[in-house]
């Protein structure tokens, strides 16, 4: 039996796209220190704050922390930017993250180190093709993952993150709603299995998580029987089946910190190891295998587009004002609706769980 077969996946032909080679910025110590000092000065000059995704290089994550910025997932990065007084947000991540930040902060300038930093989930879900599919299924509630373009979000009823998707889809399922889901088929399949919802799945995948191998992971687990396996739900079912914890990036970091185990096998982008090591400096982290039978190693556990971010490009963007993110006003006006729907839903759930302190 092929555990990675996903029933109910829409077989829409996906557009071809090129995956760049993973090239991590290499700097001599003197240049690195000079760039960090310059970026600090430029952030202050431009009234700017740096937000970085967990999957970017440690040099960017540490600089964000040291300059009063933030390291988190895509929606939380945008939310932090909204609450921060800075007039310019510098988003170290991939393009849809910059768009989300701009949608939630239309009055602010949003810069990125590299505007060509893409995402295979975004590239694999063209707005026109997706919109046509939505038109074919008007009876379904359209739920899209955060890893999509502004134009795709503009066609959706809900936007979700990996940390909120189960709660949102459970809520919609309880109301008797059928779901049209995009773009990650593995995350969608995981949610469907855990909620029982009627879900039609777009045929997209993350090139990082899709490369984790269930057979090789099982062998590695035998080698380290005391290790707990942490898996992001964008991974194939054969990998998820071996997990001790399946969770979002934030949830996986929390698991390393709170679980008693001293060793973890981690199936997500290795950029997350920076925050995991901060959370639990004395614990051992092992990359889940992407090699083995049938491996392509297009990413080797690190997103090639995330790797396009670096200190040189960050300094250049602040120095020149290049790589500013723009979202057409009509698209932004529609895309903000499913994003705010999620934020309001999450806030309501917190009030239910923790009590309403406003009363």
Secondary structure, DSSP 8 states (H G I E B T S, - for coil): --TT--TTB-------------------HHHHHHHHHHHHHHHHHTTEEEEEETTS-HHHHHHHHHTT-EEE-HHHHHHHHHHS--SEEEEES-HHHHHHHHHHTTTSEEEES-TT---HHHHTS-HHHHHHHHHHTTTEEEEEESSS-HHHHHT-SEEE-TTTHHHHHHHHHHTT-EEEEESBHHHHHHHHHHH---EEE--B--TTGGG--HHHHHHHHHHTTT-EEEE-TTS-HHHHTT-SEE--HHHHHHHHHHSS-SEEEEES-GGGHHHHHHH-TTSEEEE----STT---SSTTS-TTGGG--HHHHHHHHHH--SB----HHHHHHHHHHHHHHHHHHHHHHHHHH--TT-
